[in-house]
Amino acid sequence: MFKDFTKKELICSLVCPFITLLWGAIRFVNDILILGMGLTGRDTFHLMYIVAFFIGGILPAILTLALGVHTDRYLKKRLIVIVFVVVANGCIGMIGYPVIMLLLYGLVSVGAIIYQVLKVQDEDTSGSERAVLMLSDITVYWLLYHCIYWFTDYVIK
């Protein structure tokens, strides 16, 4: 099963699925145990965290291991994008104007996703690599999170 990977290649190929899995798990546990939200209330958030956990973490890891999908060569560029989005979102969070924040969160996330499709992936990227890269792209789940959060807090209310 792991014969096609060196130890370093395997670890590097599983970093982004692990980040997405970990984010989904931590957010879910935080909402349920620490914030006491229970499984009522913001069910869309819980569902999104579960999707991130399984579709963004478990499924890409299984594809990586079962099909021998090597995504290790993309790791450095992907981590740079993740760090950029985290820093940008931190700065955006200090603005304090909800509509502007929503637009900027959306622009940063959509820009990061487009950048990864156009610049991180290349002409040699196989279909299975593209699938693993996009499924385990944490910025996709952050974009969904921000859209759901702002929609439920400001549009529905």
C-alpha positions in Angstrom: 0.0 0.0 0.0 2.8 2.5 0.9 5.3 0.9 -1.4 5.1 3.8 -3.9 5.9 6.4 -1.3 9.0 7.2 0.6 8.3 8.2 4.2 8.8 11.9 3.4 6.6 11.7 0.3 3.8 10.1 2.3 4.0 12.6 5.1 4.1 15.6 2.6 1.2 14.1 0.6 -1.0 13.8 3.7 -0.3 17.2 5.3 -3.1 19.1 3.7 -5.7 16.4 4.1 -4.7 16.3 7.8 -4.9 20.0 8.2 -8.5 20.0 6.7 -9.5 17.0 8.8 -8.0 18.6 12.0 -9.8 21.9 11.3 -13.1 20.2 10.8 -12.7 18.1 14.0 -11.5 21.0 16.1 -14.3 23.3 15.0 -16.9 20.6 15.6 -15.6 19.8 19.1 -15.3 23.5 19.9 -18.9 24.2 18.9 -20.3 21.2 20.7 -18.2 21.0 23.9 -16.7 24.4 24.5 -19.4 26.7 23.1 -22.2 24.4 24.2 -24.0 24.8 20.9 -25.2 21.2 20.9 -26.5 19.6 17.8 -29.3 22.1 17.5 -28.8 25.7 16.5 -26.2 26.1 13.8 -26.6 22.7 12.3 -25.2 24.0 9.0 -21.9 24.7 10.7 -21.8 21.2 12.2 -22.6 19.7 8.8 -19.9 21.8 7.1 -17.3 20.7 9.7 -18.3 17.1 9.2 -18.0 17.5 5.4 -14.5 19.1 5.9 -13.5 16.2 8.1 -14.7 13.4 5.8 -14.6 14.9 2.3 -11.6 17.2 2.9 -9.6 15.0 5.2 -10.5 11.3 5.1 -11.4 10.9 1.4 -8.2 12.6 0.1 -6.1 10.5 2.5 -7.8 7.3 1.3 -7.3 8.3 -2.4 -3.7 9.2 -1.6 -3.0 5.8 0.0 -5.2 3.6 -2.1 -4.3 5.0 -5.5 -0.8 6.2 -4.7 -1.6 9.8 -5.5 1.5 11.9 -4.9 0.8 15.5 -4.0 4.0 16.0 -2.1 5.5 18.3 -4.8 2.7 20.8 -4.3 3.1 21.1 -0.5 5.3 24.2 -0.3 3.1 26.3 -2.6 0.0 25.1 -0.8 1.3 25.9 2.6 2.3 29.4 1.4 -1.3 29.9 0.2 -2.7 28.7 3.6 -0.4 31.0 5.6 -1.4 33.9 3.3 -5.1 33.2 3.8 -4.7 32.9 7.6 -2.8 36.2 7.8 -5.2 37.9 5.4 -8.3 36.6 7.3 -6.7 37.8 10.6 -6.3 41.3 9.2 -9.8 41.3 7.7 -11.2 40.2 11.1 -10.0 43.5 12.6 -12.0 45.7 10.1 -15.3 45.4 12.0 -17.7 46.2 9.2 -19.6 43.0 8.4 -20.3 43.6 4.7 -16.8 44.7 3.9 -15.4 41.7 5.9 -17.6 39.3 4.0 -16.5 40.7 0.6 -12.9 40.6 1.6 -13.1 37.1 3.0 -14.8 36.0 -0.2 -12.2 37.7 -2.4 -9.3 36.2 -0.5 -10.7 32.7 -0.4 -11.8 32.7 -4.1 -8.5 34.2 -5.1 -6.6 31.5 -3.2 -8.6 28.8 -4.8 -8.1 30.2 -8.3 -4.4 30.7 -7.6 -4.1 27.1 -6.6 -5.9 25.9 -9.7 -3.8 28.1 -12.0 -0.4 28.4 -10.4 0.0 25.5 -7.9 -1.3 22.9 -10.3 0.5 22.6 -13.6 0.1 20.9 -17.0 1.6 17.7 -15.5 -1.0 17.5 -12.7 -3.0 14.3 -13.2 -6.8 14.1 -12.7 -6.3 12.1 -9.4 -3.8 14.7 -8.2 -6.3 17.5 -9.0 -9.1 15.7 -7.1 -6.9 15.2 -4.0 -5.6 18.8 -4.2 -9.1 20.3 -4.5 -10.8 18.0 -2.0 -8.2 18.7 0.6 -8.0 22.5 0.0 -8.8 24.0 3.3 -9.5 27.4 1.7 -12.6 25.8 0.1 -14.0 25.0 3.5 -13.0 28.4 4.9 -14.9 30.0 2.0 -18.0 27.9 2.8 -17.6 28.7 6.5 -17.6 32.4 5.9 -20.4 32.3 3.4 -22.6 30.2 5.8 -21.6 32.3 8.8 -22.4 35.7 7.2 -25.5 34.4 5.5 -27.0 32.9 8.7 -26.0 35.9 10.9 -26.8 38.8 8.6 -29.1 37.8 5.8 -31.5 35.4 7.6 -31.8 37.5 10.8 
